[in-house]
Amino acid sequence: MTVSSGWPGLRGRRSECESLISLLNAARNEQSQALVLCGDAGIGKTALLQYLLDNADGYGVSRAAGVESEMELAFASLHQLCVPFLDRLDRLPLPQRTALDTTFGLASGAPPDRFVVGLGVLNLLSSAAEEQPLLCVIDDAQWLDQASAQTLEFVARRLHAEPIAMVFAVRTTDDQPTLTALPQMAVRGLNNRDSAELLDSVLAVRLDGEVRDRLVAETHGNPLALLELPRELVSGDRQDNSPGTSLAGRLEEGFLRKLESLPDQARQLLVLSAADPVGDVDLVRRAGQQLGIGEEAIAAAESTGTLELRHRVEFRHPLVRSAVYRAALPEQRRTVHQALAEVTDPVGDPDRQAWHRSRAATGPDESVATALEQSADRALGRGGLTAAAAFLEAAATLTPEPDHRARRSLAAAQAKATAGVFDDALSLLAEAQAGPLDETQSARVDLLQAQISHYSEGGNKGLPLLLAAAARLEPLDPKLARETYLDAFAAAMFAGRLASGFGIGMRQVAEAMREIKLPAAAGKSDVLLQQIGVLYTDGYAAAAPGLLGTVRAFGSDELSLDESVRFAWLAACAATDLFDDDNWDILTRRHLSAIREIGALSVLPVAITSRVIYDLYSGDLAEAEALVAECAWVAEVTGGQNTMMPYGEVCLSAIRGDAARAEPRFHKLLDDVTARGEGVGLNMIGWFQAVMLNGLGRPAEALTAARLAAASPLELGPPKWALAEAVEAGVRSENTAAATLAFEQLSSFTQASGTDAALGVEAGRRALLHSGRAAEDCYREEADRLARTTLQVERARAQLRYGEWLRRENRRGDARTQLRLAFETFSAMGLGGFAERARQELAATGETVRRRTVESTGNLTTQEAHIARLAVEGLTNSEIGDALFLSARTVEWHLRKVYTKLGVQTRRDLRQSLPEPAKHADR
């Protein structure tokens, strides 16, 4: 595209060029920018990138480009972008350095978490930008390998206060959209005047006005088409103008016609160059020598202007490369791939050699299949699931022996399913089932089909399949069988009462779990699963003593990482169910800490929500708010993936008594969880609705909500606590029968548990059903027992109920003492509904109390408040960045804004400006 005489930028691209210059200026001022240029092939995206590069004076530059290829090499494009900065790897925190060393094949190690890789790249680029602003340019991003695309999108989304600009160019296609979460700039065709001027500027022969107008109309202002198609018209070459031919197709045909007159060796060189996706000049030249391609052929190919072999192999446009490769005959492709395989270093680049060998194969070849399988192992080691699946699928295709082919098809299906490509996984499973398979492999096929059904269809449709697979695996792979039972339990727990199908649900899972044959040296996790089975088959009273002991072992013993990640959440659910607040606290923190340690964003929202619910009962609403913000951050980081229903956010609003915010969200959540078949959501919603409505003095509505939550009282967690809400709501709404029934159910659980929290909750609700001395004894027992727990909200509510009873007994002085304590506690914690209820009761005793506002953190944004709290907890900028997947520089920028807003200068001042979080020791 030429430069306009009246404007120093690209013809017809003034607004686009000015936006790019603004982007550079913003990045220079530490306002990071990311942008995606989107448009059709030939529309001018690469020209805009070149304009950007030409104007990046004073910037460091790093470039990468995707290449259309059937070969998927994990992180290949990311490596291309990061190569200039690899000497800075030792400046990164150890987990990030290790992740990038493994990702780029610099060291062996466990597969790195993709978000840790992303954070490492973010900090690597941030380190490079400390010396001078950095411009990262990624062309043809639609062809990036999936691992690179995901990482670069993650990095681009996390840029905030670094002097970095990151610009992508993406061809608009009918395939899955790319980089859609980033700011977009649509690059459209030139207007008619600019199109006509461009035509006139490149043609020696002036076109007839009618012909020129037709060309402008047919090309829709596409600059590449305007440059190429008129030359064919002038030269007399034929053109396919049929209605079904796309503009890109016409351009490809035009490129091919230009190459028809080339000598055979020159045309073979073009196919050879198109077959190598990396653009390695030395490799292509060596392969050309293998094929007898001489310098004359190279000169002939370059003379067409379609190919250059300089520092790297470069086609004039990606359309040339794709057209050449697709037009080649199968035998021609096999020949060039064989030549490339022979000159590729099997030690330095074994994966590329294996891929070229696979494309050169004329039929099944075990040696090639073995090499591809080894490449898959290396890809998995780097965290490249998509690449591993592609290698394994190719390996299975080339495997001559049926049993080996079935095994590799099964492995490929597993990789595809893990990557979320379920349709391809099912096709590969069908190939694997053609067999022969041994018993263990057949069981793994059943397991994978069950997992695909569970994750792709939602609800609990995959539950019977998971149970069948677990039972089949028990004698073959006991550890995998127990993990499968755990998956089945999780599915059944989330489905709850909304489980579909006769006989499908928690009871079915529990019966199977109870029959698990424990190994001789059974661990806590094995016993936990079996005892959960007893809970649902023999009842709460039978299971409680043993289950309580196991929960306490989880809370007091050292846990392996596997126990913390896979089983601590279940032990925490059991602790909630058993009214064991100590271990509810310990295990939710342990699970959350373990999930953060491994960087598993896929399950982080679940761990966060579990911790939030504990925080709400312990009265630490400041931590709960920070965790709710972290949940929102996970959604933002992952582009909306790895999220769950916003239970934490809604429950936080509810316990604060913020009905205006909570009620519409509760209604929407009810619709959503019902549609998803997520019965556990009904329990959670009803529980906190009842808490909110009891606080607001709306007991009849609270009773309805509590009944919703307690409809299946044996389900873990919320139903038992909701029964306590039902007792209070029933008494206050004068529905004694409902209150009595709820109390009978509640006491059957609390007596079996026997913890201070359980018996305290029971005593307080019994007091509501009694009068006189019996009631007061119950209130005092409640206060005594709850004083030994961490449940500050329950303690304050006990004071409120006792104070209300004392006032009705005309003991106003005693009532004021209890009500004042309750009011002060509720106000300090930010429980507005309960605080107002306490204030009104105090007013009824004759005491004047002003309403209080919740302590505020100023006008901090959610992210600023979160970062401020982490700073107060003693984390360094680098540690905060690790926790929130931000660069240390961005953390520093946010903290400067926090200091300004709060009028403080140091972290010590900051600590005094924020609400003090509740402290709970790790017992």
N, C-alpha and C positions, 0 to 999 in steps of 0.2 A: 504494500500500500504506500503510495507516494505522499510527500509532504505538500500541503497546500501553500500557495504563494502568499495568501492573505493571513495565514495562521501558521505559526512555527511548528505546530504539532501535526498529527496525522490527518489526512484529508477526511472531512466529515466526522471527526471524532473529538471535537473540541471539548464537549462536556465530559466525555470519558477520560480524556487526557488530564483535564483539570482536576477531576476526582482522584486520579492516581497521584498527581502532584500533592494534593491535599493530604492524601494518605501518607506519603513520604514525610511531609512536614509534621504531621501529628506524631508519627513514630519517632522522629528526631527529638520531639519534646516529651518523650517517655509516655506517650499515649498510644499503646500498642494497637495495631490495626490488622484485621484479617478481611479478605475479600475474595469472592469467587466470581470470575468472569465466565458467563454462560452464553453459549450460542452455537449455531450450526457449524459444521465443518466449513472451513474457508472464510468464516465471517470476519476474521481479523483479530482473534484473541491473542495469537502469538505475536502479532505486530504490536498490540498494546503492551504485552509483556516486555517486548524489546524496547519500546518507548520508555517504559518504567525503568528498565536497566540503564538505558542511556542517560537518564536523568538522576541516577542514584549516586551522585558525587558525594564522597565522604562516607559512603555506606560500605560495609562488608557485604558480600553477596554469596549466597549459596543457592544452587539450582538442582532440580530433579525433574524428571519427566517420566510419565507412564508410557509404556509401549504395548500395543496390541499384540497379545501372544497367548497361546494356549498354555504356556508355562507359567506357573504361579510360584515364585520364589519369595518366601515370607520375608518381609521387611527389606526387600531389595531397594525399593525407591527411598525408603527412610534412610538406609545406609548411604545411598548416593547423596542425600541432602546433608548428612551429618559427617561425612568423611573429613571435611576441612577442620572439624573441631574435635576429632577423636583424641588428640593430644591433651585435651582438657578433661578426659574422663576421670582422672585421679582427683579432680576437685569436687566431684559429686559425693554425696553421702553414700556409704557402703552399699545399702540395698539397691540404690539406683545404679551405681557403678556396676554392681554384679549383674543386675538385670540387663544393662546395655552390653556388657561383655558377652553375656550368653546370647542375646538377641543378634548381635553382629558376628557371632562365631569366633570371638576373640578368646573365649574360655568355655569350658563345658560346665554344666550345672543344671539344676532343676528348671523346668519351664517357668519363665518369669510371668508374673501377673501383668496383663497388658496396661493397666493403669499405672503401675510402678514404672513400666517402660515409658509411658507417656510423660510422667513426672520427670524422669531422667532426661528425656529429650528437651522438655521445657527448661529445665535448669541448665542443660548443656548450651542451649541457644542463648539463654539469659546470661550465662558466663561469657559467651563470645561477644555479646552486645555490650559488655562493660567497657570494652576498649573503643568501639565505634558502633553506631547504629547498624542494625543488621536487616538486610532484605532477603527474604526467602521466596523464591519463585518456583512454582510447580506447574509445569505444562502438561496437557493431556491427562489430567487427573482422573478422568473416567477409566483409565487403564492402569491405575495404581494397583499393586497387589493389595488385597483386602487388609492385611495386617498394617501395611504402611498407611493406607487411607484412614483406618480407624484411629491410628496413633496421631497422625497429622491433624485430623479434625479435633481430636481431644486437645492437642497442644494449642491449636488456633483458638479454641473456645476458652482456654485458660489464660490467654495473653491479656494483661491488664496494664501494668505500669512499666513495661520494658520498652526500650527503644528498638522495637522489632516490628517489621511489616511482613505479613505473609500473604502472598497473592497466588491464587490457583486459577488455572484455565480449564474449563470442563466443556466438552462437547455435549450438546443437547441430544439425547438419544431416547429411545422408547424403553430402555432398560431401567433398572432400579435407579432412582435419582441419587446423585452423589453430593456429599457435603451440604446437604439441605439445611443444616442447622446454622450455617455461617451466613454472614451478609452477602447478598448476591447483586451482581450488576449484569443485567441482560444486554448482550451485545447484538444489536440488530443490523439489518442491511442499511446501506447508504441511501440517502434520499435521491430522487431522480437527477437533480442538478449535479450533485457530487459524483454519482455513478457515471453520468455522461462525461464529466471532466476527467474522471479516471480513465475511461475508455480512450478519450482523445489523447491523453498523456502517454499512453503506452503503444499506440498503433502508428506505424509510419504512414499507413494509407488511411485517409479520412473516410469514415463510413458514411453511407447514405443515411440521411436523418431518419427515415422510416426503419431501416435496419437497426440503427443505433437504438431507437426507442423500443424496438422489439426485444433486443438483447437486454436492455435495462429492465424491462418488464419480466422477462423470463428468468433472469438471475436474481430478482428481488433484492438488488443492491448488494449481493454477495461479492466481496472484493476478489476472492480467488477465482470465482466464476467469471467475473468481468475481465480478469487478466488472461484467463486461459481459453475460454470458449471463442472469443473473437479471433484469436490467432488461428484456430482451426478453420473458422469461416473464411478468413482471408487466404489461408493456404489451400482451401478447397477440400479439406478432409471432411468425410461424412460425419454427421452427428445423428444420434438417436434422440429424436424429439417426441417419442411416443409418450402418451399421457402417464403411463405407469412407471416411467423412468424418473427416479429422483434426481435432484441437482447433484448430489454427491455421486450418484451412479454415473451420470453423464461426465462428471469430472474424471472419475476413475477410468471410464472408457477412453476419454481423451488422452489421459496419461499413457494408457497401454498402446494406443495407436502410434504415439510418438516413438515407442520402443520397438515397434514391429520391424523396422529396418535395421536394427542393430545386429551385429554378428552373434552367432550362437553363444560364444563364450561370454560376451558382454551381457546377454540376457541371463545366462546362468549366474553371472556375478550378482546381478540384481536379485535373483531368487535367493542366492546364498546370503546376501546382506539382509534381505527381508526375514530370513529364517532365524537370524541371531537377534534376540530381543534386547541385548545389552549394548550393542553398537561398538563392540571391541574391534578396533581397526586391525590390530596385530593378529587377532584370532581369525578374522575374515580373510586376511591376506594369506595366512598359513593354510587355511582350508582351501583357498583359491589355488594355491600351489599344488595341493593334493589333487585338485581337479584339472590341473594343467592350464589354469587361467593366467595369462600373462599381462604385462603392463599395457600392451596395446588394447586388450579388452577393457582394462580399468579406465584407460583414457577415453575409449569410445563411450563407455557408460557415463563417465563424468561429463562428456561433451554435450549430452542431452540436457544438462542442468537439473536432472532429477535426483542425482546421487553425488555425494562428496565423501571421499575417504581421506580425511585429514587427521585431526586429533581423535575423532571418533567417526563412526559411520553415521552419516546424516542424509536422510531423504529430504527432498524439497518440501514435502508435506506428508503427514501420516497417511493421507489417502493414496499416495504413490506406493508406499510400502504395502498397505493392505491389498491394493489392487494387484500388485505383482505377485504376492504370495498366493492369493486366491486363484489367480489365473494359471498358476503353474500346475502341471499334471502331477498326480500322486507319485509317480516314479521320479519325477524331477525333484519333488520335495524330499523324498527319501534319500536321494543321492546327496543333496546338499547337507541334510542333517547328519548323514553318515560321515561326511567330510568334517563337519564341525565337531562331531563326537571324537574323531580320531586325533584332532589337534587340541582338544580341551584337556587341561591338566586333571587327571583323575584324583590327585591328592589335593590340589589347591581349589578345585571347583568340581567336586564329584557330583553335585546335584545337577548342574547344567549338563555335564557329560551324560548322566543317566537319562535326562530328559531328551537330549538329542538322539541317544541310542534308541529310546522308545519310539521316536518319530521316524527313525530309519528302519525299524523292524518290519519285516514282511509277514510275520506271523508270530505265534507264541514262542517265547524265548526266556527260559528260566534265569539265565544269567542277567538279562536286562531287568526282569521282574524283581530279582533279588536286589539289584542296585537301586531300583526305584523304592523298594521297601526300606532300604537303609536311608535313602533320602527323606522318606516320610518320618523315620525316627529322628533324624536331625531337625526336621521342620517342627516336630512336636516339642523337641528340646528347646527350641527358640520361641515356642508359643504360637507357631503358625499353623493353626488348625485347618484352615482352608487349603493351604499348600500341602499339608500332610494328607488330607483327604484326596486331593488331586493325584498325588504320587501313588497312593494306595489303590485308587480306582484304576489308574494306568497299569499298575503292577498286576492287579487281578486280571485285567484284560489280556495281558501277555503271559499269564501263567499256564503252562501246558497241563500240569497234573490237577485233576478236579478237586482233590482234598486241599491242596495248597491254594487253589483259586478260591474255594469257598472261605478258607480262613482269611485270605486277604480282602475278599469282598465284605466279610463281617467287620474287619478292622476299618475298612473305608467307610462302611455304614456308621460305625461308632463315631468316627471323626466328623462325618457330615452331620450327624444328629447333634453332637456336642456344639458344632458351629451353628446349629439352628436351621440347617437346610434339610427339612424333614422329608420332602418328596424324594429327593435324591437318595436319602438314607433308606427309605422304604424300597426303592428300586434295587439298591445294592443288597438289601436284606433278602429280597426275592431271589437274587442271583446266588447268595450264600446258601439259601435253603435248598437250592438244586443239588448241593452237597458234593460228596458225603461229609456229614458233620458228626463229631463224637457227641457224647451226652452233655459234656460241659459246654461245647460250642452251641448246641441246640438250646440249652438253657439260657445262654447269653443272647441268642436270637430272641427268645421269649421276653427276656428282660428289656432288650432294646426296643422291641415293639411296644411293650408296656410303657416305657419312658416316653417314647414318641407320642403315644396316645394321650398320656397324662399331660405333657407339656404343650402339645399342639391343640388339643381339644378342650382343655380346661376342665373344671369341675372334678368329678371323680370317675369319669368313664374309664380311665386306665387303671382304677383301683383293683378290680378282679384280676387283671393281667399282672399287676405288680405282685399280688399275693401268690398267684400261681407260679410266677418266676421265682419268687423267694423260696417257696416250698421245694421247687425243683432244684434250686441251688444248694439247699441245706447240706445234703451229703457230699456235694461236689466242691463247694467253696463256702464254708460256714461264715467267713468274714463278710463276703459279698452278700450272702443271704441276709445277715443281720442288717447290713446297710440298706438292703432293699426293703426289709420290714420297716425300717425307720422311715424311708421314703413313703411307704404305703401308709404308715401312721400319720405322717405329716399331711398327706393328701386327704385322709379321712378326717383329721382334726379340722382342716380348713373347710372341708365340705360340710361337716357337722350334720345338722338336721336337714340340710338341703341336699344330702346325698341322694342320687337318683338310682332307682332300680330296687327291686325287692331283695332284701337280705344283704344289701351292699352298704357298708358303713363301718363305723368304729367297732361295733360288736364283732363283725366278721374279722377285722384286723386283729382285735384283741385276742380272739380265740386262737388265731394262728400264732400270735406273739407268745401267748402263754405256753404253747407247746414247743417252743424253741428248746432244743437240746443244748444246754449250757456246756461249754468246754470244761475240762478238768480244772483249769486255772481261770475261772470266769472272772472277768473284770467288771468294774462298776457299770459300764455301758451295757454289758450283757444282762446283768441283774436288773438294771433300770427298765429295759425293754420288757422283760418278763413280768416285772411288777406292775407296769402300766397295763399289761394284759390282764393281770389279776383284778386291777381296779375296775375294768369294764366288764369282767365276767362274773366275779364273786362279790363285787360291791366295794364301796368306800371303806367301810369298817374293817373288812378283811384285808384290804391292801394298805391302809394308812400306816400301821406300825413299821412294816418292812420298807415301804416307800419313803417314809420320813427318814429312816436310817440311811438309805442310799442317797437321798438328797443331801443329807448332812455330810456324807462322805465326799460327795462332789464339791461341797462348799469348803471343807476343811483340808482335803488331801491335795497334793500337787497333781495337776492335770496335764496330760500330754496335750500337744497342740491339736491332735485329732479329737481327743475328748472335749476340749474346749470349743472347737469349731463345730463338730457334728452332734454332740450330745448335751453340751451345757445348756442349750436353749430348752431342751426337753426337761432337763432337771429343774430349770428355772420355772417352767410351766407347772411342774409338779409342786414346786415350793409355793407358788401362788395359790394353787388348789388346796394345799395343806395349811394355809395361813402361816407359813414359815417365813416371816418377813426378813429375818437375818439372811437366810440363804436366797431369798428372792432378790435381795440387794446384791449379795456376793456374786451369784451366778449370772445375773443380767450384766453385771460389769465385766465378769470374766469372759463371757461370750462376746460382748461388744469389743473388748480389748483384743481378743484373738482374731476376730474378723478384721479389725483395723490392721493388726500386725501382718496378716497375709494379704491385705489390700483387696479383699473380696467384695467389690462393690455390688456384685449380683445379689448377695444376701445381707448387705449392710443395712438396708431399710428395715428388714425384719428385726435385726439385732437392736437397732436404734429404737424402734417402736416398743419393743419389750422393755427396754430401759426407761423410756419415757413414762410408761404406765406406772412403774415403781416410783419414779420421781414424783409423780402427781400425788401418790398416796403418802410419800414421805415428806411432802411439802416443799420440795426443791424445784419450784416452778422456773427458777432462773436456769438451772441445768436443762430442764425439760424444754424450755424455749430454745436454748442453744442447739439441742438435739433435733428439734423440729426443723430448725434452720438447716441443720446438716442433711436432713432428709431431702429438703428442697434442693440443696446443693448437689446431692447424688443425682437427682433427676436432671439438673442442669448440666452436670459433668457428662452424663451418659446420653444426653440428647433425648431424655424422656424414657430411656430404657431403665430396667432394674428399679422400678418404682413399685410401691404397693399402695393400697388404699390409705388416704391420709388420716388414719386413726389418731396418731399422736397429735396432730394439729387440731383436730376437732375436739378430742378429749381435753386438751389444754384449754380451749375456749370454754368448754362445758364446765370444768371444775372452777374456772374463774367466775362462772355465772354470767357469761357473755352470751345471753340467749339470742340476741340479734345476729350475732355471727354464727353461733353453733347450730341453731335450729334449721335453717335452710340447708346447711351442709349435712346435718343428720338425715334429712329427708332424701337428699340426693344419694347419700351413701347407702341408705336402705334400698333404694332402687338399684344401685350399682351392684351391691353384694348379692342381691336376689338374682339379678340377671347373670352374674358370674357363678352362681351356685356356691357362694362362700358363706356357709352358715356361721362360721366363727365371727363374721362381721356382725351378724344379728345380735350375738351375745355382747360384743364389745360396745356396739351402739346403744343397746338398751341399758346396759350397765351405767354408762356415763350420762346418758340422758336422765336416768333416774337420779343420779348424784346431783346433776344440775338442777333438776326440777324440785328435789327435796330442799336444796339450798335456797331456791327462789320462792319457797312456800307455795308450791303448786302440787300438793300431794296426790290428788286423784290422777293427774297426768303421770306423776312419778310412778305410781303403782302400775299403770299400764305399761310403761317402759320397762320396769323391773320384771314384770311377768314375761315380757318378750325375751329378756336376757336369760331368765331362769327357766324357760320352757323345757330345756333338757338339762336338768341339774347335774347329771353325772359328767357332762363335758368339762374339760379342764378349765380351771380359772374363773372367768367372769361370772358364771351362773351362781356360784356360792356367794360371792360378794354381792351380787344383785339380790339374792334372797334377803340379805341384811337391809338393803334399800327398800325392799317390798314390805318388810315388817314396819319400818318407820313410816312409809307412805300409807300403809293400810291403817295404822293407828291414827295418824293425823287427818286422814280423810274419813275417819269413823267407819271404816270397813274392817271391823274386828275379825270377822271370819277369815278374810283374806290374810290379815296380819298373823292370825294364829296358825293358819296352814303354812305360811311361809316360815314362821318361827320353828315349827316342828321339823320342817325339812332342813332348815339351817342348823338346828341343834344336833341333828343326826350326823352332820358333817363335823361340826366344831368339837363335839364330844369325842369323836373318833380321832381327831387330830390332836387335841390336848395342848396345843401351843398357847402361850400367853395371848398372842394376837387372836387366836380362835376363840378362846374362852372369854377374852375381853369383849370381843364383838358380840358374842352370845349374851353375856351379862347385860350389856347395854340395851340390846333389843328385848331381853326378858323384862327389863325395868319398864319398858314402854307398855307392857301388858299387865303390869301389877300396880299396886297403889300402896300408900302408907310406908311402913317400915321395910316391907319386902322390896318395894321399888328402890328405896334409898340404899339398902344393902347392895342391890344389883348395880346401882350407879357407882358406888364406892369401889365395888369389885372391878368394874370396868375401868375406872380411873387407875386403880392399882396395877392391873395387868397391862394396860396399854402404856403405862409409864415405863415399862420394861421393853418396849418395842421401839422401832424406828418410824412408826406410822404417825407422824405428827398431825396429819389431817384428821385421822380417826380420833386422836387424843383431844384435839380442839373441838371436834363435833361432840365428843362425850361431855366436855365441859358445857357446851351449848345446851345439850339435851338436859343435863342435870340442872343447869341454871333455869331453864324453862320450867322444869318440874318444881324447883324450889319456889319460883315466883307464883306458880299456881297454888302452892301450899302456903302462900302469904309469908314466906320467909325472905323478905326483900333484901335484907343485908347479905345473907348467905348467897342469894341469887346473884346479887351484883358482883360478888367476888368471882363466881364461875363465869358469868357472862362477860365481865370485863376481860378476864384471861382469854376467853374464846375470841372476843372482838379484836383484841390486840394481836393474837396469833393469826387470825384470818386476814387482818389488814396487812400484817407484815409479809404474809405469804402471797397476797394478791388474790385471795378467794373472795371476790366482790359479793357474790350472792349470799354466802354464809355470813360474811361480815355485816351485810345489811340486815340479815335476819337477827343477828346478835345485837346490833345497834337498836333495832325496834324493840327487842325484849328488854334491853337496858332502859330504854325510854319509858317502857311500861312500869319499871320499878321506880321511876321518878328521877332517873339520872339523865342529864343532857349530854349527848355524845355527838360530836360532829363527824360527818362522813369523811373518810380518808381516801386519798388517791394512792394507787400503787406506786411504789418507788420507781422512778423512771431512769432510763439510761440516755435521756436526751433524745435527740432526733437521729440516733444511729440507725443505719440500715441493718437488716437482719444479718448480713454477712459481717458488717463492722462489729456488731454486738457479739457475734460468735468469735471473731478473731480477738476482740478485747477480752473476752472471758478466758480464752486459751492463754493469752498473755498473762492474765492475772494468776492463772494456775501455775505459772512458772515456765511455760514452754518458750524456747527461743524462736526467733523468726523462722529459722530453717525447719525447726520441728513443727511449727504451725503450718508452714508450707507443705511439709510431708503429710500432715494430717488432712489438709484441705486440698491437696493437689494444686498448690499455687507455688510460684517462685518466691524465694525469700524477699526479693525486691518488691513484689506485689504486696506481700504481707507488710513490709515496712511502709509502703505507700498508704495502705489502709489504716495502719496505726497512726500515721501522721494526721490523717483526717479525723480519727477518733479523738486524739489529743486536742485538736482544734475545737471540735464540737463540744467536748466536755470541759475545755478550759484547763487542761492539766499538761504537765511537761514530762513526767516520768511514769514508769510502771508502778512505783509505789503510790503516786497520786491516783493512778488509774484504779488501783485496788480499792482505794477508799471511795471512789466514785461509782462503783458498781455494786448491786445488791450482793450480799454475802451468800454464796451457795451453801447448801446443807452439807455437812461433813459426815461421812460414814466410814468407819474403819473396815479394812478387809479382814474380817474375822475368819 
